[in-house]
């Protein structure tokens, strides 16, 4: 079993000769990871859209407005200015009327466009970032690696990244812990996809489960070993993360993937 210190030493040795490209790709990876986890963000938007009607329920508004009646009691006769039930009804009429329907339709369309943008553009680009970090383990990678998934089995990348996000999302609906466990179980899929773009989604999930069998806790500890670096990133408003920690982490994780593959094969 390759020790963490060796993985991190490998990452440091790789970082220096290809520094600025790794900083740039790590920045791109950070930005798109906020929007893509197999289109997890789009699912969150869709979920929020589904809550619009309940949020604007008249009863909720009436409860909120009733609380205002106690504000400045004895000084401000709020009841003379508005009736809580009347205001709640007016809000309800707006939401269920033409304006509310238009807002809901726009929200749904925006959510769908967000999902498509994540899936068709950001997901393959994210796989390209994983490939860049893998190639960098052996020699200075070129930026063209970022577009590898667009040129090689594009739809397989789109489908697989979508399935990762969907499965983690569904497991997370049960409880937080199953979602976290599954996220670690599927951790190797993007690396496998970057290295073997022709593997089917079924085989990619099976291969990742095999690689992470007995290694989930090891990966968890590896993540937590960066906690002091993460604190430094927070203190420096992300500057240290941008210039050093993010590429350092990404290279360490790529080294972890290669180490686990060697151990499982040997």
N, C-alpha and C positions, 0 to 999 in steps of 0.2 A: 504494500500500500504506500503510494507516494505521499510523503508528509506535506503539510500545508506550507512549511517554510520553503520546500523545494519548488512548489508550484508558484509561490510568490517571487522567488528568486528568478525563475524562468520568465515570469511576466516582466520583471525589471530589466532583464537582459534584452528582451524583445522591444521594450518601449523606447529605449534610447535611439537606435538607428532609424526608426520610422516615426519619430515623436509627433511632428505636426500633423501628419496624416491621421495618426491614431487619435489625436486630440479632436480633429475635425469629425472623424467618423463616430467617435464616442459622443460628441455633441449631437450629431444627427440621430444617433441611437437613443439618446436621452429624450430628445424632443418627440420622436415617433413612438417611443414606449409609453408616453403619456396618452397617446391616442390609440394605440394598438395593443391589445393582448388577444389577438384573434378577434378584433372588433368588439372587445368587451365594453369599450366606451360607448359604442353605438347601442349596445344592449341597455346600458345604464340610462341613456337618453330616452330610449323607448319605454323603459320602466317608469321614468319620471313623467312622460307624457300620459301614461295610463293613470297617473295619480292626480291629474289636473282637476277632474270633476270632483273628486273627494276633497281636495284641498279647498275648493271654493264652495263647499257645501254650506247652505244657509245656516244650519245649526251651529257650525263652527264659528262663523262670523258673528252670530248672535251672542255666543258665549264670550267672544273677544270684546264685543262692544258693551256687553253688560258690565265688564270690568272697568270700563271707562266711567261708569256712573258714580263710582266711589272716588274718582279723581277730584280733588279740591272740594270735597263734599261740604256743603254749607256756604261755599264761596262762588261756585260756578254751576248754575242750574242747567246741566247738560240736557236734561229731558226737554227743555224748551227749544233746543236747537235741532235735535234729531231724535227719532224713535229707533232704537236698535233693530227691532223686528222689521221696520220699514226699510232701513238701509240694507239689511241682510237680504230682503226680498228683491231690492233693486240690483244688488250685486248678482244675485242668482239669475235674474232676468237677463243681465248682460252676458253672463257666462253661457247660458242656454240659448241665447239669441243668435242672430247672424254674426255679430262680432266674435262671440265665443267660439262659434263653429269655424270661422275663418282662422282664428288663433290656433285652434286645435289642429286644423288641416295643415297650416304652415309648420307647426311643431312636428307633426308626423312626417311631412315631406323632408324637413331639415334633418330629422333623425335617420330617415332612410338614406338621404344623401351622405350623411356622416358615416353610416355603416358601409356604403359602397366605396367611399373615399378611403376608409381604413382598409377594406378588403383588397381593393383593386390596385392601390398605389402603396400605402404604407406597409402592409403586411409583406409583400415581396421585397420591399426596400429593407425591412427589418431583417429578413433572412439574409440579404446581401451583407448587412453589417456583421452578422454572425460569421459569414464566410470570410469577410475581411479579417476578423480577429483570428480565425483558424489559420488562414494562409500566413498571417503575420508570425505565427509560431515558428515558421521555417525560413522565411525570407521576407524582406520588405514588400508588403502587398501594394497593389495598385488600386486606385479608386474605382477602376472599372469593375472590381469585384462586387461593388454595391448593386450593380444592375444585372448580376448573374442570373437571378431568379426570373427576371423579365425575359431573358433570352433562352433559358433552359427550363422546360416543363413549368411554365408560368402558372397554369391553372392548378397544378398539384400544390404549389406553394400557397395559393389563395385558399384552396379547400382545406389544407392541413392546418394553417394558421387560424382559420375560422373555427375548425373543430376543437382546437386547443382552447380557445377562448370560451366557446360554447360549453364544453364539458366542465371547465373550471367554474364557470358561472352557475351551471346547474348543480354541481356539487356544493357550491357555496350557499345555495338556497337551503340546504339541509342544516348546516352549521358552519361556522368559520373554519374549524379544524379540518373537516374533510376537504374543503376547498384548498387549504394550505398544503395538505398531504398530496393532493392530486397535482398541484402546481409543481411540487418537487418531483413527482413521478413523471410528469411530462417535460421536465426541465431540459432533457437532451434532444427533444424533437427538432427544435430549430437548427441545432448543430448538425444533426443527422441529415436533415433536409438540405442544409447548405452543402454538405459533403456528398450526399447521395440523392440528388433531385428526382431521380426516377423511381425511388422507393414509394410504394403505395402508402396511403395514410394508415391503413391497418398495420402494415409492417413497421412503419415509423413509431406508432404508439407501442407496439409490442417490443420493439428494440429499446425504446426509452425505458419501458418498465423493467426490462432485463438489466439494463445498465444501472438503473437506480435502485435495483433490489439490493439492499444492504448498504446503500450509499446515501440514502435520504438524510439521515442524521449527520453524516459526514459533510454533506453539502450545506446543511443548516448551520453547522459549526463554522464552516468556511465563510458563510455570509456574515455571521456575527463576529468573526475575527477582524472585520473592518469597522467595528463600532467606533473606535477612537478616531479613525479617519473620517467617519461620517459626522462626528461631533465637530471636528476641525472644519469640515465643509460647511456646516451650519454656522459656525462662528465667523467664517470668512465670506459669508453670503454666497457660497457656491463657487467662489473663484478657485480655491484649491481643488475642488471637484472637477471643474472644467479643465484645469491645466495639468492635473496629475491623477487624482483618485479615480475618476471615471475610466480613463484608459487602463489604469493599473488593475482595476476590478475586472474589466471586460477581458483583459488578457489572462488574468488568473483563472477566470471561469472557463475560458477556452482551453487553458492548460489542464484544468480539472477534467474536462470532457475527454481530452486525449489520453490522460492518465487512466481514467476509468476504462476507456476502450482497450487500452493495452492490458490492463489487469484482467478484464473479462476474457480477453482472447488468450492470455497466457496462463 
